């Protein structure tokens, strides 16, 4: 896989249709088709086909279900990687599973490690146990999901990844934490950090106001700040800027050495 100093990323913030995978796939098909041909990575929200639902028995897809097939189709059509999370059933368990789909149809997956106890997600979904580092076009990418954002040890940059991604359904009432923690994760890990949230109201009455954004390794926001409407934003991430900043400041050299047990 070729190495690139720039990565063209698109983030899509949308009003998800509650528990309607057909409508949401149609919605995102149109939004993805409208992106430029230069885009190389497309980031969608958490549970982008259903909203943040605990109705897993009725909504879960098989691992090789319709949404993954749709993601492969979109990745091929756009010649871009695509990522977002979906409700999946496997071996009698339910997972909030992120797929990272490459343009050639290859797939890597990450199961949400920190299930959201406040919403009883832990009672419905099985927590993942392994973090994923994706190698794509010479970039090392760490994709995580929503509530994972509150746990800095899980995101700790022990692999010198270049890009940290959070896909989310993060409600309006706690959006100040979302803004603060995305910036903090970028700064402490000296990494680009992307957070993609949804907007609108879900079927449980929770309101979401977006604030999706992209931060550089010093915590500077590179996109429109605190956008609360539907939008798709494309931006080019410059790996040279990342490398130069790391080489100049060398903060990662002073990391505490420990491992999760």
Kinemage of the C-alpha trace (Angstrom):
@kinemage 1
@onewidth
@group {chain A} dominant
@subgroup {mainchain}
@vectorlist {calphas} color= white
{ca unk a 1} P 0.000 0.000 0.000
{ca unk a 2} L 1.455 3.339 -1.045
{ca unk a 3} L 2.526 5.952 1.484
{ca unk a 4} L 0.970 9.426 1.247
{ca unk a 5} L 1.773 12.603 3.122
{ca unk a 6} L -1.758 13.941 2.608
{ca unk a 7} L -5.049 12.193 3.309
{ca unk a 8} L -8.320 13.599 1.958
{ca unk a 9} L -11.033 12.970 4.547
{ca unk a 10} L -14.795 13.576 4.480
{ca unk a 11} L -16.974 13.662 7.589
{ca unk a 12} L -20.763 13.413 7.281
{ca unk a 13} L -23.016 14.738 10.052
{ca unk a 14} L -26.639 13.699 9.469
{ca unk a 15} L -30.096 13.435 11.026
{ca unk a 16} L -30.546 9.680 11.324
{ca unk a 17} L -33.929 8.074 10.694
{ca unk a 18} L -34.874 6.098 13.799
{ca unk a 19} L -34.436 2.337 13.359
{ca unk a 20} L -34.773 2.601 9.556
{ca unk a 21} L -31.718 1.096 7.917
{ca unk a 22} L -33.118 1.325 4.386
{ca unk a 23} L -33.824 5.060 4.710
{ca unk a 24} L -30.425 5.746 6.305
{ca unk a 25} L -28.484 3.839 3.664
{ca unk a 26} L -30.375 5.802 1.013
{ca unk a 27} L -29.609 9.069 2.843
{ca unk a 28} L -25.896 8.348 3.035
{ca unk a 29} L -25.755 7.052 -0.550
{ca unk a 30} L -26.834 10.504 -1.730
{ca unk a 31} L -24.457 12.334 0.593
{ca unk a 32} L -21.515 10.145 -0.412
{ca unk a 33} L -22.290 10.526 -4.130
{ca unk a 34} L -22.091 14.303 -3.694
{ca unk a 35} L -18.523 14.160 -2.342
{ca unk a 36} L -15.621 15.009 -4.615
{ca unk a 37} L -13.681 12.277 -6.390
{ca unk a 38} L -10.553 13.215 -4.432
{ca unk a 39} L -11.921 11.946 -1.118
{ca unk a 40} L -10.007 8.966 0.292
{ca unk a 41} L -11.683 8.319 3.656
{ca unk a 42} L -15.356 8.824 4.579
{ca unk a 43} L -16.420 8.828 8.241
{ca unk a 44} L -20.054 8.195 9.262
{ca unk a 45} L -21.618 8.337 12.773
{ca unk a 46} L -22.121 5.561 15.307
{ca unk a 47} L -25.005 3.162 14.479
{ca unk a 48} L -25.535 5.168 11.322
{ca unk a 49} L -28.276 2.860 9.995
{ca unk a 50} L -30.501 2.903 13.091
{ca unk a 51} L -29.607 5.573 15.598
{ca unk a 52} L -28.447 4.584 19.094
{ca unk a 53} L -31.010 1.877 19.715
{ca unk a 54} L -31.092 -0.902 22.291
{ca unk a 55} L -33.580 -2.812 20.095
{ca unk a 56} L -30.830 -5.130 18.939
{ca unk a 57} L -32.966 -8.261 18.611
{ca unk a 58} L -35.017 -6.653 15.862
{ca unk a 59} L -32.339 -4.509 14.241
{ca unk a 60} L -29.123 -6.526 14.297
{ca unk a 61} L -27.611 -7.657 11.015
{ca unk a 62} L -25.342 -10.594 10.378
{ca unk a 63} L -21.668 -9.677 10.121
{ca unk a 64} L -21.872 -9.998 6.339
{ca unk a 65} L -25.281 -8.329 6.182
{ca unk a 66} L -26.842 -5.679 3.975
{ca unk a 67} L -25.058 -2.703 5.498
{ca unk a 68} L -21.579 -4.163 5.154
{ca unk a 69} L -22.372 -5.068 1.541
{ca unk a 70} L -23.582 -1.498 1.039
{ca unk a 71} L -20.381 -0.117 2.580
{ca unk a 72} L -18.297 -2.258 0.225
{ca unk a 73} L -20.330 -0.992 -2.712
{ca unk a 74} L -19.932 2.644 -1.651
{ca unk a 75} L -16.202 2.219 -1.062
{ca unk a 76} L -15.765 0.725 -4.527
{ca unk a 77} L -17.911 3.375 -6.242
{ca unk a 78} L -16.044 6.234 -4.565
{ca unk a 79} L -12.647 4.512 -4.536
{ca unk a 80} L -12.397 5.542 -0.892
{ca unk a 81} L -12.345 3.835 2.491
{ca unk a 82} L -15.504 4.199 4.590
{ca unk a 83} L -16.067 3.709 8.302
{ca unk a 84} L -18.933 3.845 10.815
{ca unk a 85} L -20.614 1.508 13.313
{ca unk a 86} L -23.565 -0.871 12.930
{ca unk a 87} L -25.599 -3.210 15.161
{ca unk a 88} L -24.276 -6.727 14.490
{ca unk a 89} L -25.195 -10.195 15.757
{ca unk a 90} L -22.583 -12.934 15.886
{ca unk a 91} L -22.508 -16.239 17.764
{ca unk a 92} L -25.619 -15.298 19.737
{ca unk a 93} L -24.172 -11.960 20.929
{ca unk a 94} L -24.889 -8.381 19.870
{ca unk a 95} L -22.117 -5.884 19.106
{ca unk a 96} L -21.829 -2.175 18.394
{ca unk a 97} L -19.334 -2.858 15.626
{ca unk a 98} L -17.307 -0.409 13.590
{ca unk a 99} L -16.326 -1.514 10.117
{ca unk a 100} L -13.378 0.003 8.257
{ca unk a 101} L -13.975 -0.896 4.623
{ca unk a 102} L -11.174 -0.435 2.105
{ca unk a 103} L -11.824 0.509 -1.536
{ca unk a 104} L -10.848 -3.018 -2.627
{ca unk a 105} L -13.522 -4.553 -0.360
{ca unk a 106} L -11.258 -5.712 2.437
{ca unk a 107} L -12.706 -5.110 5.902
{ca unk a 108} L -11.366 -4.606 9.406
{ca unk a 109} L -13.581 -4.353 12.477
{ca unk a 110} L -13.624 -2.926 15.976
{ca unk a 111} L -16.217 -3.755 18.656
{ca unk a 112} L -16.962 -0.891 21.056
{ca unk a 113} L -14.940 -1.438 24.225
{ca unk a 114} L -16.814 0.896 26.581
{ca unk a 115} L -20.528 0.182 26.368
{ca unk a 116} L -22.624 3.075 27.682
{ca unk a 117} L -23.969 1.959 31.061
{ca unk a 118} L -26.163 5.050 31.491
{ca unk a 119} L -28.260 3.859 28.529
{ca unk a 120} L -27.900 0.194 29.568
{ca unk a 121} L -25.894 -0.524 26.432
{ca unk a 122} L -23.875 -2.934 28.565
{ca unk a 123} L -27.023 -5.019 29.115
{ca unk a 124} L -27.605 -5.426 25.380
{ca unk a 125} L -24.214 -5.352 23.673
{ca unk a 126} L -21.086 -7.369 24.347
{ca unk a 127} L -18.017 -5.205 24.895
{ca unk a 128} L -15.022 -5.570 22.610
{ca unk a 129} L -11.621 -6.509 23.993
{ca unk a 130} L -9.151 -5.442 21.302
{ca unk a 131} L -8.213 -2.072 19.875
{ca unk a 132} L -7.776 -1.737 16.128
{ca unk a 133} L -4.973 0.066 14.306
{ca unk a 134} L -5.668 0.391 10.577
{ca unk a 135} L -2.885 0.938 8.051
{ca unk a 136} L -4.272 2.887 5.111
{ca unk a 137} L -2.299 4.769 2.465
{ca unk a 138} L 0.675 5.000 4.808
{ca unk a 139} L -1.431 6.396 7.664
{ca unk a 140} L -1.934 4.584 10.968
{ca unk a 141} L -5.531 5.082 12.082
{ca unk a 142} L -7.180 4.221 15.417
{ca unk a 143} L -11.006 4.122 15.120
{ca unk a 144} L -13.072 4.157 18.334
{ca unk a 145} L -16.740 4.613 19.259
{ca unk a 146} L -18.553 7.304 21.262
{ca unk a 147} L -18.294 6.468 25.005
{ca unk a 148} L -14.698 5.315 24.404
{ca unk a 149} L -13.906 9.040 24.226
{ca unk a 150} L -14.201 9.346 28.031
{ca unk a 151} L -11.404 6.828 28.652
{ca unk a 152} L -7.980 8.219 27.700
{ca unk a 153} L -6.036 5.085 28.601
{ca unk a 154} L -7.875 3.131 25.885
{ca unk a 155} L -6.917 5.772 23.288
{ca unk a 156} L -3.337 6.133 24.519
{ca unk a 157} L -0.993 6.458 21.569
{ca unk a 158} L 1.344 3.544 22.142
{ca unk a 159} L 1.573 2.719 18.398
{ca unk a 160} L 2.380 6.223 17.159
{ca unk a 161} L -0.841 6.323 15.168
{ca unk a 162} L -1.445 9.416 13.030
{ca unk a 163} L -5.227 9.710 13.175
{ca unk a 164} L -7.724 9.000 15.955
{ca unk a 165} L -11.394 8.669 14.976
{ca unk a 166} L -14.524 8.694 17.151
{ca unk a 167} L -17.902 7.891 15.590
{ca unk a 168} L -20.743 8.824 17.924
{ca unk a 169} L -24.334 9.483 18.933
{ca unk a 170} L -23.406 12.043 21.608
{ca unk a 171} L -26.418 13.953 23.023
{ca unk a 172} L -26.766 17.708 23.177
{ca unk a 173} L -26.975 17.822 26.971
{ca unk a 174} L -23.360 16.636 27.276
{ca unk a 175} L -21.898 18.154 24.112
{ca unk a 176} L -19.508 20.380 26.097
{ca unk a 177} L -17.713 17.197 27.186
{ca unk a 178} L -17.602 15.990 23.570
{ca unk a 179} L -15.919 19.218 22.443
{ca unk a 180} L -13.435 19.229 25.316
{ca unk a 181} L -12.484 15.567 25.120
{ca unk a 182} L -11.935 15.497 21.350
{ca unk a 183} L -9.519 18.385 21.739
{ca unk a 184} L -7.833 16.707 24.707
{ca unk a 185} L -7.389 13.378 22.887
{ca unk a 186} L -5.735 15.209 19.975
{ca unk a 187} L -3.350 17.094 22.250
{ca unk a 188} L -2.336 14.272 24.589
{ca unk a 189} L -1.799 11.782 21.738
{ca unk a 190} L -0.179 14.301 19.350
{ca unk a 191} L -2.504 13.031 16.646
{ca unk a 192} L -5.124 14.303 14.274
{ca unk a 193} L -8.494 13.577 15.896
{ca unk a 194} L -11.850 13.269 14.127
{ca unk a 195} L -15.210 13.172 15.884
{ca unk a 196} L -18.363 12.505 13.857
{ca unk a 197} L -21.687 12.918 15.664
{ca unk a 198} L -25.315 13.024 14.487
{ca unk a 199} L -28.004 15.705 14.678
{ca unk a 200} L -31.780 15.573 15.251
{ca unk a 201} L -33.940 13.720 17.769
{ca unk a 202} L -33.986 9.949 18.176
{ca unk a 203} L -36.890 7.642 18.979
{ca unk a 204} L -36.106 7.763 22.693
{ca unk a 205} L -36.459 11.551 22.743
{ca unk a 206} L -32.747 12.401 22.959
{ca unk a 207} L -31.615 15.453 21.016
{ca unk a 208} L -28.275 15.609 19.210
{ca unk a 209} L -26.624 18.779 17.998
{ca unk a 210} L -23.582 17.481 16.148
{ca unk a 211} L -20.402 19.471 16.813
{ca unk a 212} L -18.534 17.050 14.529
{ca unk a 213} L -15.006 18.237 13.908
{ca unk a 214} L -11.410 17.562 12.989
{ca unk a 215} L -8.542 18.644 15.259
{ca unk a 216} L -4.812 18.759 14.595
{ca unk a 217} L -2.132 17.429 16.938
{ca unk a 218} L -2.025 20.698 18.907
{ca unk a 219} L -5.779 20.724 19.446
{ca unk a 220} L -6.582 23.347 16.806
{ca unk a 221} L -9.932 22.733 15.125
{ca unk a 222} L -9.654 22.510 11.337
{ca unk a 223} L -13.373 22.501 10.527
{ca unk a 224} L -16.351 24.726 11.269
{ca unk a 225} L -16.695 24.849 15.047
{ca unk a 226} L -19.876 23.650 16.755
{ca unk a 227} L -21.901 23.087 13.565
{ca unk a 228} L -25.383 21.873 14.526
{ca unk a 229} L -26.864 21.246 11.073
{ca unk a 230} L -26.470 18.397 8.618
{ca unk a 231} L -23.273 18.790 6.631
{ca unk a 232} L -20.527 17.015 4.742
{ca unk a 233} L -17.053 18.472 5.057
{ca unk a 234} L -13.935 17.500 3.142
{ca unk a 235} L -10.494 18.390 4.424
{ca unk a 236} L -6.915 17.407 3.618
{ca unk a 237} L -4.819 16.182 6.530
{ca unk a 238} L -1.112 16.969 6.201
{ca unk a 239} L 1.146 14.289 7.639
{ca unk a 240} L 4.205 16.519 7.221
{ca unk a 241} L 2.664 18.979 9.697
{ca unk a 242} L 2.118 16.106 12.133
{ca unk a 243} L 5.654 14.764 11.781
{ca unk a 244} L 7.288 18.179 12.034
{ca unk a 245} L 5.322 19.034 15.172
{ca unk a 246} L 6.173 15.727 16.811
{ca unk a 247} L 9.859 16.058 15.904
{ca unk a 248} L 10.008 19.592 17.240
{ca unk a 249} L 8.160 19.057 20.529
{ca unk a 250} L 8.849 15.343 21.189
{ca unk a 251} L 6.063 15.103 23.783
{ca unk a 252} L 5.363 11.462 22.883
{ca unk a 253} L 8.927 10.552 23.864
{ca unk a 254} L 7.988 11.283 27.479
{ca unk a 255} L 5.025 8.896 27.659
{ca unk a 256} L 4.658 6.845 30.812
{ca unk a 257} L 5.393 3.208 30.081
{ca unk a 258} L 2.604 0.862 31.118
{ca unk a 259} L 0.275 -1.721 29.622
{ca unk a 260} L -3.383 -2.606 30.136
{ca unk a 261} L -3.860 -5.906 31.933
